[in-house]
Amino acid sequence: MSEEKNIFTQELLDRCISCGYCLPACPTYEITKDEASSPRGRINIMRAVQKNELTLFESLEQSSYCLGCRACEVVCPAGVEYGLMLEEWRDAAWQGKNRPLIVKLLLFAANRRVFVRLMGLFNLRNYKKSKQQSVSLMLGCFERGLFPGVSKSSLKVFDQVSSNPAQGCCGALHAHNGELERGQELARELGDQLPGTILTTSGGCAAHLSSVLGKDRVKEVSQYFFENEMLDSLNEITKNGKKIKIGLQDSCHLRNGLGIFKEPREILKRIGEYQEVPGAAECCGAAGSYALVRPKDSKEIVSKKISEISKLELDYLVTVNPGCQRQMQTSIKKGPKVIHIVELIEMSLQSKGSK
């Protein structure tokens, strides 16, 4: 009899009853129709590793091919916490030479507060302190450099929010890429650093922070805007005398991890003519570091989505996560402008009915 390893929380593994409800919800299974590329198949791989029937190296490919979108959790009748098991899997498997080089570089940068600050060095306008300090804006790591306008819009939309340029990473990147303990540690450090409610513009960061600090402490921007009954402050935006056409790409972790998907849609319906994007709830292929680690697979996943979006003739495609924003901007060559929801909210607040 093989000696069992202690890699996965056995209670989490035991919760899966192998019913197969997760298969149709899994993007990689939809592509391959390979059982090993489904949540049920991957859990069986985890069990084999736990029983020492497979090595971690032999399980490496499927631990990498999984998007970590957690769509399987929504449809699972047994309440399997697949996302947590995936984090445990990568925490064990993605070590040393097994960790992708690009992931090593990303973690190296995000692990040091000085580098995180440097990413936003030229965007000092995005920093402000408030005497109230009951709500703190989480500036994000790479979002500071890639999409500085998101933080700028957040501070304009929410007057009571303060921001601190010295803040570090929330740890989501670490937790999803083989440094689970460090990811939790960084989340707690950020919680100590930022007073009051933490407002975040990233669905992935919101889910991670909520899992460590609690849902009452962390709010995603569309959720916060909706819960604070700010919908009536919005104005319609028109183009050539007609309401703009708006679609939404969900954040997987925001929708599947926190159950937040109604809130951004209600906001967009107040701003223009909202059109549901086919497959909006399905992963766009960004998936944190996935688009960088497995670019070919990422493009295959997003290609069908781009085709559907092009048929809608949208003016704006809205995202609620920086990774999704980058993925859609780089994938859509012709079509709607890709914009973060808080940027569109700012436009709406400034609008008098025409744009």
TORVO-150417 format. One line per 10 residues: number of its first residue (from 1); their letters; for each residue x, y, z of N, C-alpha, C. Coordinates in steps of 0.2 Angstrom, whole numbers. Example, Ala and Ser with C-alpha at 12.3 -4.5 7.8 and 13.67 -1.06 7.14 Angstrom:
REM residues 2
1> as> 66 -28 39 62 -22 39 66 -16 39 ~ 64 -11 35 68 -5 36 64 0 39
***
This chain:
REM residues 355
1> mseekniftq> 4 -6 0 0 0 0 4 6 0 ~ 3 11 -4 7 17 -5 5 22 1 ~ 10 25 4 10 29 9 7 36 7 ~ 1 38 10 -2 44 8 2 51 10 ~ 2 56 5 5 62 7 0 67 10 ~ 2 72 13 -2 77 16 -2 83 13 ~ -4 83 6 -4 89 2 -10 93 2 ~ -16 89 1 -22 92 1 -26 91 7 ~ -31 96 9 -35 95 15 -40 89 13 ~ -39 84 16 -43 78 15 -51 79 15
11> elldrciscg> -53 83 19 -60 84 19 -62 88 13 ~ -58 92 10 -60 95 4 -60 90 -2 ~ -56 85 -2 -56 80 -7 -62 75 -7 ~ -63 74 0 -69 69 1 -76 72 -1 ~ -76 79 -1 -83 82 -3 -85 80 -10 ~ -80 79 -14 -82 78 -21 -85 71 -22 ~ -91 70 -25 -95 64 -26 -94 62 -33 ~ -90 65 -37 -89 63 -44 -96 62 -48 ~ -100 67 -47 -107 67 -50 -106 69 -58 ~ -102 74 -59 -101 76 -66 -104 82 -68
21> yclpacptye> -108 85 -63 -111 92 -64 -107 97 -67 ~ -100 96 -65 -95 102 -66 -93 101 -73 ~ -94 96 -77 -90 95 -83 -93 100 -88 ~ -99 101 -89 -102 106 -94 -100 114 -92 ~ -98 115 -86 -96 122 -84 -89 123 -85 ~ -85 118 -86 -78 119 -86 -75 121 -93 ~ -72 127 -94 -70 129 -101 -65 124 -104 ~ -60 121 -100 -55 117 -103 -58 110 -105 ~ -63 108 -101 -66 102 -103 -70 103 -110 ~ -73 109 -110 -77 110 -116 -73 110 -122
31> itkdeasspr> -67 112 -122 -62 112 -128 -60 105 -129 ~ -58 101 -124 -54 95 -125 -59 89 -125 ~ -64 89 -121 -69 83 -119 -65 78 -116 ~ -59 80 -113 -55 75 -109 -56 75 -102 ~ -58 70 -99 -60 69 -92 -55 72 -88 ~ -48 71 -89 -43 74 -85 -43 81 -85 ~ -46 85 -90 -46 92 -90 -53 95 -88 ~ -56 91 -83 -62 93 -80 -61 94 -73 ~ -65 97 -69 -64 98 -62 -64 91 -58 ~ -69 87 -60 -69 80 -58 -63 76 -59
41> grinimravq> -60 76 -65 -54 73 -67 -48 75 -63 ~ -48 82 -62 -42 85 -59 -42 83 -51 ~ -48 83 -49 -49 81 -41 -47 73 -41 ~ -48 69 -46 -46 62 -46 -38 62 -46 ~ -35 67 -50 -28 67 -50 -25 69 -43 ~ -28 74 -40 -26 76 -34 -27 70 -29 ~ -32 66 -29 -32 60 -25 -27 56 -26 ~ -25 55 -32 -20 50 -34 -13 53 -31 ~ -12 59 -32 -6 62 -29 -6 61 -21 ~ -11 62 -18 -12 62 -11 -10 55 -9
51> kneltlfesl> -12 50 -13 -11 43 -11 -4 40 -14 ~ 0 45 -17 6 43 -19 6 39 -25 ~ 0 39 -29 0 35 -35 2 39 -41 ~ 3 45 -40 5 50 -45 10 55 -42 ~ 15 57 -45 20 62 -43 17 69 -44 ~ 19 74 -41 17 80 -42 19 83 -49 ~ 25 80 -51 28 82 -58 23 79 -63 ~ 20 73 -62 16 70 -67 9 74 -67 ~ 7 77 -62 1 81 -61 2 88 -64 ~ 8 90 -65 9 97 -67 5 100 -72
61> eqssyclgcr> 5 97 -78 1 99 -84 -6 101 -82 ~ -10 97 -79 -17 99 -77 -17 104 -72 ~ -12 105 -67 -13 110 -63 -12 117 -66 ~ -8 117 -72 -7 123 -76 -12 124 -81 ~ -15 119 -84 -20 120 -89 -27 123 -86 ~ -28 121 -80 -34 124 -76 -34 131 -76 ~ -39 135 -78 -40 142 -77 -41 144 -70 ~ -44 140 -66 -45 142 -59 -51 147 -59 ~ -56 146 -64 -61 151 -64 -67 150 -59 ~ -67 144 -56 -72 142 -51 -79 141 -53
71> acevvcpagv> -80 141 -60 -87 140 -62 -90 133 -60 ~ -85 128 -59 -88 122 -56 -91 122 -49 ~ -88 127 -45 -91 128 -38 -98 130 -38 ~ -100 134 -43 -107 137 -44 -112 131 -45 ~ -110 126 -49 -115 121 -51 -114 115 -47 ~ -110 114 -42 -108 108 -38 -113 107 -33 ~ -117 102 -33 -122 101 -28 -119 99 -21 ~ -113 97 -21 -110 95 -14 -106 100 -11 ~ -105 106 -14 -102 112 -12 -94 111 -11 ~ -92 108 -17 -84 107 -17 -81 114 -18
81> eyglmleewr> -76 115 -13 -72 121 -14 -66 120 -18 ~ -67 119 -25 -62 118 -30 -56 123 -30 ~ -58 129 -29 -53 135 -30 -48 134 -24 ~ -50 132 -18 -45 131 -13 -41 125 -14 ~ -44 120 -17 -40 114 -18 -34 115 -24 ~ -36 119 -29 -32 121 -34 -26 125 -31 ~ -27 130 -26 -22 133 -23 -17 129 -19 ~ -20 124 -16 -16 119 -12 -12 115 -17 ~ -14 113 -23 -11 109 -28 -5 113 -30 ~ -6 119 -32 -1 123 -35 5 125 -30
91> daawqgknrp> 2 126 -23 7 127 -18 12 121 -17 ~ 10 115 -19 14 110 -18 18 108 -25 ~ 15 109 -30 18 107 -37 22 113 -40 ~ 20 119 -39 23 125 -42 29 127 -38 ~ 34 123 -37 40 125 -33 46 124 -37 ~ 51 128 -36 58 127 -39 57 127 -47 ~ 60 122 -50 60 122 -58 53 121 -60 ~ 48 119 -56 41 118 -59 37 124 -59 ~ 40 130 -56 36 136 -57 38 140 -63 ~ 33 142 -67 34 145 -73 38 152 -72
101> livklllfaa> 43 153 -77 48 159 -76 44 165 -75 ~ 39 166 -79 35 172 -79 31 173 -72 ~ 29 168 -69 26 168 -63 32 170 -57 ~ 38 167 -58 43 169 -53 44 177 -54 ~ 44 180 -60 45 187 -61 40 191 -58 ~ 34 189 -59 28 193 -56 28 193 -49 ~ 29 187 -46 29 186 -39 35 190 -35 ~ 40 190 -39 46 194 -36 44 201 -36 ~ 41 204 -41 39 211 -41 34 212 -36 ~ 29 208 -36 23 210 -31 25 208 -24
111> nrrvfvrlmg> 30 205 -23 32 203 -16 36 208 -12 ~ 38 213 -16 41 219 -13 38 226 -14 ~ 36 229 -8 32 235 -8 35 240 -12 ~ 42 240 -12 45 246 -16 44 245 -23 ~ 44 239 -26 42 238 -33 35 240 -35 ~ 30 238 -30 23 239 -31 22 247 -31 ~ 26 251 -27 25 258 -27 28 261 -33 ~ 33 258 -36 36 261 -42 31 260 -48 ~ 27 255 -48 22 254 -53 17 260 -54 ~ 16 263 -48 12 269 -48 15 276 -47
121> lfnlrnykks> 22 276 -48 26 281 -46 24 288 -50 ~ 22 287 -57 21 293 -61 13 294 -61 ~ 10 291 -56 2 292 -56 1 295 -49 ~ 4 300 -46 3 302 -39 -3 306 -38 ~ -7 308 -44 -13 310 -43 -18 305 -41 ~ -17 299 -41 -21 294 -39 -21 293 -31 ~ -17 297 -28 -16 296 -20 -19 302 -17 ~ -23 300 -12 -25 306 -8 -27 303 -1 ~ -26 307 4 -28 305 11 -34 309 13 ~ -38 305 17 -44 308 20 -44 308 27
131> kqqsvslmlg> -47 313 30 -48 313 38 -52 308 40 ~ -57 306 36 -62 301 38 -59 294 38 ~ -56 292 33 -53 286 32 -57 280 34 ~ -64 280 33 -68 275 34 -68 270 28 ~ -66 272 22 -65 268 16 -59 269 13 ~ -55 264 12 -48 264 9 -48 261 2 ~ -46 264 -3 -45 261 -10 -39 257 -10 ~ -40 251 -12 -34 246 -14 -32 248 -21 ~ -26 250 -22 -24 253 -28 -22 247 -33 ~ -21 241 -31 -19 236 -35 -11 236 -37
141> cferglfpgv> -8 231 -39 -1 231 -40 0 233 -48 ~ -1 228 -52 0 230 -59 -5 234 -62 ~ -11 235 -59 -16 239 -62 -13 247 -61 ~ -9 248 -56 -7 255 -56 -3 257 -62 ~ 1 253 -65 5 254 -71 1 254 -77 ~ -3 248 -77 -7 247 -84 -13 251 -85 ~ -17 252 -79 -23 256 -80 -24 261 -74 ~ -19 266 -74 -20 271 -69 -26 275 -68 ~ -30 275 -74 -36 279 -74 -41 276 -70 ~ -41 269 -68 -46 266 -64 -46 269 -57
151> sksslkvfdq> -40 269 -54 -39 272 -48 -41 280 -48 ~ -39 283 -53 -41 290 -53 -49 291 -53 ~ -52 287 -57 -59 287 -58 -63 285 -51 ~ -60 280 -48 -63 278 -41 -62 284 -36 ~ -57 288 -36 -56 293 -31 -61 299 -33 ~ -63 299 -39 -68 305 -41 -75 303 -40 ~ -76 296 -41 -83 294 -40 -85 293 -32 ~ -80 291 -28 -81 290 -21 -77 296 -17 ~ -80 301 -16 -77 307 -12 -74 305 -5 ~ -77 300 -2 -75 299 5 -69 294 5
161> vssnpaqgcc> -67 291 -1 -62 286 -1 -55 289 0 ~ -51 286 4 -44 288 4 -39 283 1 ~ -33 285 -1 -29 280 -4 -22 281 -1 ~ -18 276 0 -11 276 3 -6 273 -2 ~ -2 277 -5 3 275 -10 8 270 -7 ~ 9 269 0 13 264 3 11 257 3 ~ 4 256 1 1 250 2 5 245 -3 ~ 5 238 0 8 233 -4 3 229 -8 ~ 5 223 -10 0 218 -14 -4 215 -9 ~ -10 213 -12 -15 210 -8 -14 202 -7
171> galhahngel> -9 199 -11 -8 192 -11 -11 188 -15 ~ -16 190 -19 -20 186 -23 -16 182 -28 ~ -11 186 -31 -6 183 -36 -2 177 -33 ~ 0 178 -27 4 173 -23 -1 167 -22 ~ -7 168 -19 -11 162 -17 -13 158 -23 ~ -14 161 -29 -16 158 -35 -10 154 -39 ~ -4 156 -37 2 154 -41 7 150 -37 ~ 5 147 -32 10 142 -28 13 145 -22 ~ 10 151 -19 13 153 -13 7 155 -8 ~ 3 150 -6 -3 151 -3 -2 154 4
181> ergqelarel> 2 152 8 4 155 14 6 163 14 ~ 10 164 9 12 171 8 7 175 5 ~ 2 172 1 -4 176 -1 -8 178 5 ~ -9 174 9 -13 175 15 -10 180 20 ~ -3 180 20 0 184 25 0 191 22 ~ 1 192 15 0 199 12 -7 202 13 ~ -12 198 12 -19 200 13 -20 203 20 ~ -17 199 25 -18 202 32 -14 208 33 ~ -8 209 30 -4 215 31 -7 221 28 ~ -11 220 22 -14 225 19 -20 227 23
191> gdqlpgtilt> -24 222 26 -29 223 30 -27 228 36 ~ -21 227 39 -18 231 44 -17 238 42 ~ -15 238 36 -12 244 33 -18 249 31 ~ -23 247 28 -29 251 26 -34 251 31 ~ -36 257 33 -41 257 38 -48 256 35 ~ -53 254 39 -60 254 37 -61 248 32 ~ -66 250 28 -68 246 22 -63 246 17 ~ -61 241 14 -57 241 8 -60 240 2 ~ -60 245 -2 -63 246 -9 -58 244 -14 ~ -60 239 -18 -56 236 -23 -59 236 -30
201> tsggcaahls> -55 238 -35 -57 238 -42 -56 231 -46 ~ -54 226 -42 -52 220 -45 -56 214 -42 ~ -60 211 -47 -64 205 -44 -60 200 -41 ~ -54 198 -44 -49 193 -41 -47 195 -34 ~ -45 201 -34 -42 203 -27 -48 203 -22 ~ -54 205 -24 -59 206 -19 -61 199 -17 ~ -61 194 -21 -62 187 -19 -57 184 -14 ~ -50 186 -15 -45 183 -11 -45 187 -4 ~ -45 194 -5 -46 197 2 -52 195 6 ~ -57 194 3 -63 192 7 -62 186 10
211> svlgkdrvke> -59 181 7 -58 174 10 -53 175 16 ~ -49 180 16 -44 181 22 -47 185 27 ~ -49 191 25 -52 196 30 -59 196 31 ~ -63 193 27 -70 193 28 -74 197 23 ~ -80 195 21 -84 199 16 -86 205 19 ~ -87 206 25 -89 213 28 -84 218 27 ~ -78 216 27 -72 221 27 -70 223 19 ~ -72 219 14 -70 220 8 -76 222 3 ~ -75 227 -1 -81 228 -6 -78 230 -13 ~ -81 226 -18 -79 228 -25 -83 234 -27
221> vsqyffenem> -80 238 -32 -83 245 -33 -90 244 -35 ~ -92 240 -40 -99 240 -42 -104 237 -36 ~ -101 233 -32 -105 231 -26 -106 237 -21 ~ -101 240 -20 -101 246 -15 -105 252 -18 ~ -105 253 -24 -109 258 -28 -117 256 -27 ~ -118 250 -28 -125 247 -28 -128 247 -21 ~ -124 245 -16 -126 244 -9 -127 251 -6 ~ -123 256 -8 -124 262 -5 -129 267 -9 ~ -133 263 -13 -139 266 -16 -137 272 -20 ~ -132 272 -24 -130 277 -28 -132 277 -35
231> ldslneitkn> -137 272 -37 -139 272 -44 -143 278 -47 ~ -146 281 -42 -150 287 -45 -146 293 -47 ~ -139 293 -45 -135 298 -47 -132 297 -54 ~ -134 292 -57 -131 291 -64 -135 294 -69 ~ -132 296 -74 -135 299 -80 -134 295 -86 ~ -139 295 -91 -138 291 -97 -133 294 -101 ~ -129 290 -105 -124 293 -110 -127 291 -117 ~ -127 296 -121 -130 295 -128 -124 297 -133 ~ -125 294 -138 -121 295 -144 -125 295 -150 ~ -124 301 -154 -128 302 -160 -136 302 -158
241> gkkikiglqd> -137 305 -152 -144 305 -150 -147 298 -148 ~ -143 293 -147 -146 287 -145 -142 284 -139 ~ -145 281 -134 -141 278 -129 -136 273 -131 ~ -130 274 -128 -124 270 -130 -126 262 -128 ~ -123 258 -132 -124 251 -131 -118 248 -127 ~ -120 245 -121 -115 242 -117 -116 235 -115 ~ -110 231 -115 -110 224 -113 -105 224 -107 ~ -105 218 -104 -101 216 -98 -98 210 -99 ~ -91 210 -97 -88 203 -96 -87 202 -89 ~ -90 197 -86 -89 196 -79 -82 194 -77
251> schlrnglgi> -81 195 -71 -75 193 -67 -76 186 -64 ~ -73 181 -66 -74 174 -64 -74 174 -56 ~ -69 177 -53 -69 176 -45 -74 180 -42 ~ -76 186 -45 -81 190 -42 -88 187 -43 ~ -89 184 -49 -96 180 -50 -96 174 -46 ~ -91 169 -47 -91 163 -45 -89 162 -37 ~ -84 167 -35 -82 166 -29 -86 170 -24 ~ -89 176 -26 -92 181 -21 -100 181 -23 ~ -102 179 -29 -109 179 -31 -111 186 -33 ~ -106 190 -35 -108 197 -37 -108 197 -45
261> fkepreilkr> -114 198 -48 -115 199 -55 -121 203 -57 ~ -126 204 -52 -132 208 -53 -130 215 -53 ~ -125 217 -48 -124 224 -46 -121 228 -52 ~ -116 225 -56 -113 229 -61 -118 229 -67 ~ -123 224 -68 -128 225 -73 -133 230 -72 ~ -135 231 -65 -140 236 -64 -137 243 -65 ~ -130 244 -63 -127 250 -65 -127 252 -72 ~ -125 247 -76 -125 248 -83 -132 249 -87 ~ -137 246 -84 -143 248 -87 -146 255 -86 ~ -143 258 -81 -145 265 -79 -141 270 -84
271> igeyqevpga> -135 267 -87 -131 272 -91 -132 272 -98 ~ -134 266 -101 -136 265 -108 -140 259 -109 ~ -140 257 -115 -144 251 -117 -139 245 -116 ~ -141 241 -111 -137 236 -109 -139 229 -113 ~ -134 226 -116 -135 220 -120 -130 214 -116 ~ -134 209 -115 -130 203 -112 -126 200 -117 ~ -119 200 -115 -114 197 -120 -115 189 -119 ~ -116 185 -125 -116 178 -124 -110 175 -121 ~ -111 171 -116 -105 169 -112 -101 173 -108 ~ -105 179 -106 -101 184 -101 -99 181 -95
281> aeccgaagsy> -103 176 -93 -101 173 -86 -95 168 -87 ~ -93 166 -93 -88 161 -94 -81 165 -94 ~ -76 161 -92 -69 164 -92 -67 167 -99 ~ -64 173 -98 -61 176 -104 -54 173 -106 ~ -51 169 -102 -45 167 -103 -39 171 -100 ~ -40 176 -97 -35 180 -93 -33 176 -87 ~ -38 175 -82 -37 170 -77 -30 172 -73 ~ -29 178 -71 -23 180 -67 -17 180 -72 ~ -13 175 -70 -6 174 -74 -7 170 -80 ~ -13 167 -81 -14 161 -86 -12 164 -93
291> alvrpkdske> -15 170 -95 -13 172 -101 -6 173 -103 ~ -2 174 -98 5 174 -99 9 167 -98 ~ 6 163 -94 9 156 -93 7 152 -99 ~ 1 152 -102 -2 148 -107 -5 152 -112 ~ -2 157 -116 -5 161 -120 -9 158 -126 ~ -6 152 -129 -10 149 -134 -17 147 -132 ~ -17 144 -126 -23 141 -123 -28 147 -121 ~ -25 152 -119 -29 158 -117 -32 161 -123 ~ -29 161 -129 -32 164 -135 -37 160 -138 ~ -36 153 -137 -41 148 -139 -48 149 -135
301> ivskkiseis> -47 151 -129 -53 152 -124 -57 158 -126 ~ -53 164 -127 -56 170 -129 -59 171 -136 ~ -56 167 -140 -58 168 -147 -65 168 -149 ~ -69 163 -146 -76 162 -147 -80 168 -144 ~ -77 170 -138 -81 176 -135 -80 182 -140 ~ -74 183 -143 -73 189 -147 -78 189 -153 ~ -79 183 -156 -83 182 -161 -90 184 -159 ~ -93 182 -154 -99 184 -151 -100 192 -150 ~ -95 195 -147 -95 202 -145 -96 206 -152 ~ -92 204 -157 -92 208 -163 -99 208 -166
311> kleldylvtv> -104 203 -165 -110 203 -168 -115 209 -164 ~ -113 211 -158 -118 215 -154 -117 222 -156 ~ -112 225 -159 -111 232 -161 -111 236 -155 ~ -107 234 -150 -107 238 -144 -103 244 -144 ~ -104 249 -140 -100 255 -140 -95 254 -135 ~ -97 251 -129 -92 249 -124 -93 242 -121 ~ -87 239 -120 -87 232 -117 -84 234 -110 ~ -88 232 -104 -86 234 -98 -83 228 -94 ~ -78 229 -90 -75 224 -86 -75 226 -79 ~ -74 222 -74 -73 223 -67 -67 220 -64
321> npgcqrqmqt> -62 219 -68 -56 216 -66 -50 218 -71 ~ -44 220 -69 -39 222 -73 -36 217 -78 ~ -36 211 -76 -34 205 -80 -39 204 -86 ~ -45 205 -84 -50 204 -90 -50 210 -94 ~ -48 216 -92 -48 222 -96 -42 222 -101 ~ -36 219 -98 -30 218 -102 -32 213 -108 ~ -35 208 -106 -36 202 -110 -41 204 -116 ~ -46 208 -114 -51 210 -119 -48 216 -124 ~ -44 220 -121 -41 225 -125 -36 223 -130 ~ -32 218 -128 -27 215 -133 -31 210 -138
331> sikkgpkvih> -36 208 -136 -40 203 -141 -44 206 -146 ~ -48 211 -144 -52 215 -148 -49 220 -153 ~ -48 218 -159 -44 223 -164 -49 228 -166 ~ -55 226 -168 -60 231 -170 -67 230 -166 ~ -69 235 -164 -76 234 -160 -76 239 -154 ~ -80 237 -149 -81 241 -144 -75 243 -140 ~ -75 249 -137 -70 251 -132 -70 248 -126 ~ -65 245 -123 -65 241 -117 -63 246 -111 ~ -67 246 -106 -67 251 -101 -69 247 -94 ~ -66 250 -89 -67 247 -82 -74 251 -80
341> iveliemslq> -78 247 -76 -84 250 -74 -84 256 -71 ~ -79 257 -66 -79 264 -63 -77 270 -67 ~ -73 268 -73 -72 274 -78 -78 276 -81 ~ -83 271 -83 -89 272 -86 -94 276 -81 ~ -94 274 -75 -98 277 -70 -96 285 -69 ~ -89 286 -69 -87 293 -69 -89 297 -75 ~ -89 294 -81 -92 297 -87 -99 299 -86 ~ -103 294 -83 -110 295 -83 -111 301 -78 ~ -108 301 -72 -109 306 -67 -108 313 -70 ~ -103 313 -75 -101 320 -78 -106 321 -84
351> skgsk> -109 316 -87 -113 317 -93 -120 321 -91 ~ -122 324 -97 -129 328 -96 -133 325 -102 ~ -132 319 -104 -136 315 -109 -133 315 -115 ~ -127 317 -116 -124 316 -123 -117 315 -122 ~ -114 311 -127 -107 309 -127 -105 308 -134
***
